[in-house]
């Protein structure tokens, strides 16, 4: 996992490096700026800085100091650099002033941003190949004032490539929210570790491509981190080739409470996701009219009919889930009294892993604590709207701080929560958190969540709930990425996500063999 740090954790990391490891802060700044200059030259300036025009906007804090280091290194490589100080020169931090003065000693001057005379800056930006945002870093916790908001507009309107140092100015480093005006970067060079804001909310878009540079801290220093960004090798470590004596029940039999009249497709997609994800068998547990439709359309999936009232219904559900390794419930299942009774029985009585999606979530609006009946075995897979209903809030509130929302939901439900969306967040009730890097806009298609629910159920047959959840999110996104590589970002059918899974799994498992 790639560590992802909160603002407070990064501050503690820096303090430990300075106070315990005895790495001077000015050395950390030098390493950060030199690393950023390397990335800018390599990825923005085509591998050669010589002759390129670079404008760097520096604040008076340490982010500005990073900017002056970048400026000095690019000048040393032959770039034509205009460095501008936005802010009170008398209030520069010690390290910022040291690097400001070093740049002045090399070049002769730093231009001052004068609010009443911004035309020279406009002219400089118009002729630049790249503009570097070094106004504010991770410490910003308030909207930008008028001057800096105006400078952000200048940066965003520039035709030059835009590079942010550490985080785009105006972006909240913890939530990714734009605090009023915020720089829209093509590339963000961040220092030491990824920050939460890079991988959630608007911050994932504001940051553009993110590169992490080493700041020279000993590798023995392990930072506490708020989340981990999953990688292929993490998923690979969980997957093993099947033994030669494998059989379908060892692979896992998944029961899927899903489907109703007009929504049998949701049940089929969940079953498809389970089987393509490695389950040995799948049984759709559904109402008689839906079962009749399913039985005439599919050969790989079994059905179990439920439909009586009261005790008879519970007996039917119990018989259907008996001896199953995992239960998936919700896709197209309905939210009526019988559906609620069936779901409640599974939560309270089934002793294996449970994946709750769609209708199984909607029927618990405002009552997320109901899932605590599963005693930590449940995996909830809501999108922002569904989680908002579970928590009795709004989608906007969820999206404003996705990490906090996912963690709060997991704690209240005593369940793993998979908050779907770009950079899906997987939160465990014990506080662990994983961010999923795979997936793309092609996955914005009806039924994609049903496939994920089934896939997660298949993985839960052999993995603990938290691992099954983040592994499922990774594989689901990777399947979408594989489809996009062949077809683009439009026209994906949910069933095709499932169809890509065997190839994705093969590549991961074969790489680990």
N, C-alpha and C positions, 0 to 999 in steps of 0.2 A: 504494500500500500504506500502511496505517496502521501506524506503528512500534509494536512491542511490546517492552518493555525488561525485562531482568532486574533484580533488586535491585541488583546491583553496577553495572550500567550507569546506573540511575537515580541512584545515589549519585554516580557520576562526572559525570553531566549536571548535577546540582545544584552540585557542586563547581566545574565549569567556569563555570557561570552566576555563581557568587559570586566566584571567584578571577580569572577571565579577563574576563568581561563586567562585573564590578564591580557586580552587582545584589546588594544586601545581603540576607542570609538572612531578615531580618525582613520585607523587602518581598516576597520570594517567599511567605512565610507569609501575609502580608496578602492578596496576590493570590489565593492558593489558597482561603483562608477566605471572601473576598468572593465568589469564583466559586461556591463550594459553597453559600453562602447564596442566591445567585441561582437555582441549580438546585433547591434545596429549596423555595423559595417558588414557583417556576414549576411544578414537577412533583409536589410532594407537598402543598403548601398551597393549591392551586387558584389560584395567581397573586396571592394576597393573604395576607401574614403577619399582618396586624393581628388581634389578639385570639386567635390560635392558641397553644395550649400546647405548648411544646417543652422536652424534657429532653435535656441534653447531658452525656454521661459523658466526662470528659477524663482522660487519663493525665498523667504528669509529663514526658513527652518532647515531641518536636516535633509528633507527631500530636495530643496534647492541646492544644498551642499553636494548631494549626489549628482545633480545636474551640472555643477561646475566641474566636477571630476570628469564626467562624460565629455564636457566641452574641451577640457585640456587634452584628453587622450585623442579626441578626434582631430584637434589642431595638430597634434604631434604626428598624425598619420596623413596630414596634407589636406584635410577638409577646411573649407572656408566657414568658420563658425561665428555666428552672432549670438552672444549671450546677453540676456536681458534679466535685470533684477526687478521683480514686482514685489514691492513691500518696502518696509522701512529698513534702510541699511544699518541704522543704529540698533536694530533689534535682531540682527542675524545671530544665530546660535554660534557658539565657538567654532565648531567644525565647519559650519557653512562659511563663516568669515575666513577661516584658514584657506579653504579651497577657492573662495572668491578672490582672495588676494593672490593666490598662486596663479590663477588664470590671468588676472590683471598683469602680473609680473611677466607672463609669457606673451600675452597678446597686446597689452597696453591699456585695455579698457573693458568695462562692462557697461552696456547701455542701461539706463534707468527707464522704467515704464512710467511715463508722466500722464496721469489721467486726462489732462486737458490737451495733450498733444500726442495722439496715438497714430498719426499718419506714418511716421517713420517705421513703426512696428508693422503696420499694414503692408508697407512696401517691402519690408524684409520677408514677411510671410509669403507674399506673392511670388517672390523669387526663390523660395526654398525648395530643396528636394525632400527634406524631412524636417518636421518640427517636433521637438522633444518637450513634453509636459513634465516639468519638475517643480510645479507650484505647491502642491500639497500631497502628503503621503498618507499612511494609515491612521495617523492621529486625528484627522479631520472628523468632527462629529456634529457639524452644524452646516446649514446652507452657506454657500459662498456669498460674500458681499457683492455689491454692484460692480466694483472694479474687476474683481476676479471672475464674476459671472460673464462680464463682457469679454475678458481675455479668453475664457473657455469658448465663447461664441466665435471669436477670431480663429482659434485653433480648429474648431470643428468645420469652419467654412473654408479653411485653407485647402488648396489642391494638393499640397504636399502630403506625404505619408505621415501619419501621426503615431508617435511613440510615447507611452506613459511610463514613468519610472515608479515602480512598486505598485501603485494603483492609479487609475485615472483620477485626476483631481475632480472633486465633487462627488465621488462614489464612496458610500459607506463600506469600509473594509470588512465588516461583519455580515451585513445583510445584502450587499450588492446594490442597494437602493441608490438612485440618483438623488442627492440632497439639493434639489433645485437644478441648477446647471451642472453638467458633468461632461468631461472630455469623452469623446467617442474614439477610442484608440484602434489603430490597425494592429498594433503590437504593444503588449505590456511586458516590460522586463521587471520581474519582481525579485526580491532579495532574500536569500536564505530558504524560504519556504513559500508555497502557495498560501494565499489568504482565503478565508471563507467567501468573501465577496467576489472572488474571481470565478467561482463555480456555482453561483446561485443568483436567482433573480435577474434584474437588468444588468448586474455586474458582469455576468457571463458574456453579454453582448457588448457592453461598454469596453471590456478589456481586450477584445479581439483575440489574437493569438497570444498566449501567455508563455513566457520563457522564464525559468528560474535560474538565477546565477548564484554560484558559490560565493560566500563572503569571507571565506578563510577561517571558519570556526572548526575546531578539531572534530573529526568524525565521531569521536567517542561521546560527544555531547548530543544526547537525544532529547529533542524538544517534546514537551507535552503538546498534544494536538487535539483539536476539536473533532476532526474527522479524518478519514483516510480516503484517498481517491483510488479506486480499484484499478488494477492492471491485469493484463492477460495472464501473467504469471501467478497472480493470486487465485484466479479461477482455475488455472491449470493445476495448481496444487491440490484442489479439491476433487478433481476428476481423475478417475483411474480406468484403464481398460477393463472391460468385463472379464471375469474369470471364465475358463473354458467350460465349467459346469454351470454357467448361469442359466436360469430359467425365468419365466415371466413373473412368477410371484416373488422371486428374489429381487428382480428389477423393481418391483413395486406395483401394487394394484391401487389405483386412485379412484375414489368415489367422487362424483361431480354432481352436486345438487344444483341443477341449472335447467333452463328452458321452460317455456310456457307457450301457449298458443300465440303464434306470430313472432316468437323469439327463440325458436329452436336453433337458429344459427349461432346464437351465443353459446349454447351448450356444445354444439359441434366444434366450434372454434376452441373452446376450453379443452375438450377431449383431444383435439388435434394437437394443441400445444403440449398436453401431457405426454402423448405417445411419441411425438417427434422429439420431445425433450428427454426421452429415455424411460418413461414408465413402461412396465411390461404389459399392463392391461388398464383399461379405463371403463368404468360403468357410470353411465349417466342416470342419475336418480331424479325422476321427473313425473309430471302429471300424466294421466292416461292419454289425453288428446295429443300432447307433445310426444309421448313415447311412440304412439302410432305413426306419427309423421317421421320420427327419427328412424324407426325400424325399417321403413321402406327406402331409406336413403343412404344408410351407412352400414358397412360390413365389419369394420375393425372394432367398433365400440359396442359394448353391451348396454342394455337398459334395465332399470329396475323401476317398477311403477309404484307410486304412492298416490294417495288421493282420498282415503277415508278421513273420518273426523276423530278427534279425541284420541283415546288410547289406541285405537286401530291405526291411526296415522303414525303415532310414535312407534308402534311395533313394526310397521313397514319401514320406517326410517332406520330403526335399529338393525333390522335384518339386512338392509341395503348397505349399511356402513360397516357391518361386522367383518372383521378380519381384513379390512382395508388398511393400507399403510399410511394413507393421507386422505383428507377430505378437502375438496374445493367446493365452495358454495357461493351462490349469488348471481352468476351471469344469466340474465333473462329469467330468473326464477320467480319473480313476482314478490309483492310485499303484503299480500293478504294475510288473514289470520292463520291459515294452514301453513303458509310459507314461514311465517314468524315462528310457529310452533316447531316446525322442522328444524329451523336454524337454531332456535333456543336449545333444543334437545342435543344437537351436535355440540354446541358450546359447553353445555353442562355435563354431558355424559361421555362424549368421545374422548379417548385418552391419547390419541395421536395428533400429529400436526394438522392444523386447519388453515386454509387460505380463504379469507373472506373478501369478496369483491362485489361491486355493483349493488344489486338489490339487498344482499346480505349486509351491506353498509347502510344503505338508505333507510332500512327499517329500524335503525338505531339512531336516528337523528336526535342530537342533543343528549345522547345517552352512551357515549363512547365507553364508559366504565363497564357496560354490560359485557364487553369482551374479556374482562378480567376473570370471568367464569372459566375461561379456558386455561387459566393458571400458566400463562407464558407460552402456550403452544400455538397461539394464533398469529397469523401474518395478515395484516390488513393492507389492501392495495388501492388506496383512494387517489383520485386526482384532487386538485385544490378545491374544487366545488364540493366534492363528496366529503373531504375532510372538514371543510367549513360547516357543513350540515351536522357532522358528527360532533363538532365542538361548539355548535351554536353561535357561529360567527360568520364572517363574510369571506368570500374568495380573496378580496383585496387585502384583508387582514392576514390571511395565510400567505399570500404572495409577498407581503411586505417583509416577512422574515421567515423563510421556509425552514431554516434549520431549527429555530425555536419552536415553530409549529409542529414539526415532525417529532422533536424530542418530547414536547409536552404531551402530544397525543400518545406516544409510546408509553410514557410513564403512567398516564391516566388509564390506558387500556390494559396495561401490563401485557403488551403485545408488541411484536415487531411491526413497524409502520413503514410502508413503501409509498412515499409521497411522489407520485409520478409527475413527469414533466421533463423539460430540458434539464440535464444534470439531476436525474432522479435521486432523491435522498432516502436512505434506508436507515431507520433509527431503531435501536434496541431499547427495551425498558431499563437496561442496566447502564444506559448512557452512551454506549458505543454508537458510532455513526459512520456510514460509508456513503460516498458520493459516486454515482455511476457516470463514467465518461462517454459511454457508447450511445448510439442513437442519433437520429437526424430528423428533419421535418417530414420525410416520407412516412414516418410512423404515425402521423396525424391522420389516422384512418379508422373507420368504425370497426370494432372487433379486436383491435390490437391489445386492449386490456384483457379481453377474454383469453387470448393466447398466452399472455403473461401469467394470468392466474393458473392456467393449466400447467404451464411449464414450471412454475414455482412449486405447485403441488407435486410434480414428478421429482423435482430435486429434493423436496422435503421428505421423500421416502428414504433417503440415505444421508441427508445432511441436517444439522440443527437448524431451527427456524431462521435465525439471523443469517447464517451462511447461505441457506437456500434462497433467501430473499435477495441478497446482493448479488449472488451468482446468477440468479434468474434474470435480474435486471440487466446485468452485463451481457448475458447471452442473447436476450431479447433485442437489446440495442445493437449488438454485433450482427445479428441476423438482418436487421434493418439496414445496417451499413453495407453488408454484403449485397443486398438487393439494390441499394442505391448505386453502388459501384457499377452495376450492370445496366440499370434502367433510368437513373436520375431520381429526382425527389417528388415525382408525382405518379399516381396510378397504382401504388402498392395496395394489394388486397391482403386482409389480415391473415388469411390462410397461407399466403406466400411467406409470411414471417415464419410460421411453423415449418414450412417446407425447406427453408434455409437452415434450420437448426441442425440437422444431421451433419451438414458440411462444416458448420461452425464448430460443433462438438468434435468432429473428426480432426480438424486442424489443431485444436487445443490439446486433445488427448494424445495425438501422434507426436506432438512437440514435447510432451512430457514423458514419452516412452523411453 
